[in-house]
Amino acid sequence: MTKQDYYDILGVDRSASQAEIKRAYRKKAKQFHPDMNPDMTPQAKKQAEKEFKRVTEAYEIISDPEKRAQYDRFGHAAPFQRVDFGPTDFRRSREAFSEFGFGTDSFDDIFNLFFRQGGTTTATRRASRAKQGENLEYRLRISLEDAAFGVKLKITVPRYVACEPCSGSGMEPGSSARLCPTCKGSGQVEHRQQSLLGSFINVRECPECRGVGEIIERPCSRCHGKGRVKEESKISITVPSGVDAGSRLRLSNQGNIGEANGPSGDLYIVIELIPHNQFTKQGLDILYKLPLHYNQVVLGDQVKVPTLWGEEMITIPAGTQIDKIFRLRGKGFPELHNNKRGDQLVNVQIVVPRKITAEQKEALKKFSSSLRAPEEYMSSS
């Protein structure tokens, strides 16, 4: 089924400003707040979930200038616009939602109501000590050949891993944790707030236990209660054939481990290409500047040309002009996840000797005297 246009979902023009887009999202999102729908039936909840997903996905894409530009150009086929409806997907929506008086915790209420099993909200949910680990980014510089053919290698990444002495618990071996006396183990405290829409109860992180719900009696002496320590990790990666500068490779669960044995984030490998001493990459094509002597282009010749895929013999016809480009089909750069290859472009360049012998100079003078004016050759070519 064809997906509905994101601008239509939010009810804005394609030329709408970011402020107009934000207002439109907030207007539509308000109706999904649990406090606005205290008697929501299961059927209504299901429909609200569907609509909430649609407007939030639309806002996440067109509120981001880069994603919006890609969407305007490619529509729903644009890259980098996937929304998985996980807690990290909603940063922009969460910020916009908080601005009309509900606070970010109220956005979390909606998220938990729609996407967590059991339908609990932050006011009733017992907080877990475990926290999601952060995603990491690693910039990898590789040669043009490695990018073309793919390569397996090991990289060293500074990241947080589970603390061995406490097995990631954050507690000194033999110790325990007690219930937080402030939040009674919920990890949350309630705050009543007045807004234009009336009185709302916002649920915020407990300041004493910082949302954990319990207090460690004796924190681990190595990780200081975090359950994780930083180390230089050796990670094996496979770079596929056809990656380009700026390509991002995702390694799931290879980022920082979360505090207190929380799930690990992801590691993103960002590809950078080392400049090549012979080739220049132009999309899928490879440009090679072929140095030739004057006599080779005047008389013609056969020469070997290096490519990413080995040497190729090409014929230089007599009278070839400077900057002439020969195209070697299928000898260029491969396309990622495809058997297609670009071409190699061979650009003819004339090498002018810096020093010549007296005999060579005399021969050139004799040859030059036999030539017609340059414009005559241009008109006859």
Secondary structure, DSSP 8 states (H G I E B T S, - for coil): -----HHHHHT--TT--HHHHHHHHHHHHHTT-GGG-TT--HHHHHHHHHHHHHHHHHHHHHTSHHHHHHHHHHGGG-TT-----SGGGGHHHHHHHIIIII-HHHHHHHHHHHHSTT---TTT----S------EEEEEEE-HHHHHH-EEEEEEEEEEEE-TTTTTS-B-TT--EEE-TTTTTSSEEEEEEEETTEEEEEEEE-TTTTT-SEEESSB-TTTTTSSEEEEEEEEEEEE-TT--TT-EEEETT-S---GGG-----EEEEEEE---SSEEEETTEEEEEEEE-HHHHHH-EEEEE--TTS-EEEEE-TT--TT-EEEETT-S-B-TTSS-B--EEEEEEE---S---HHHHHHHHHHHHT---HHHHHHH-
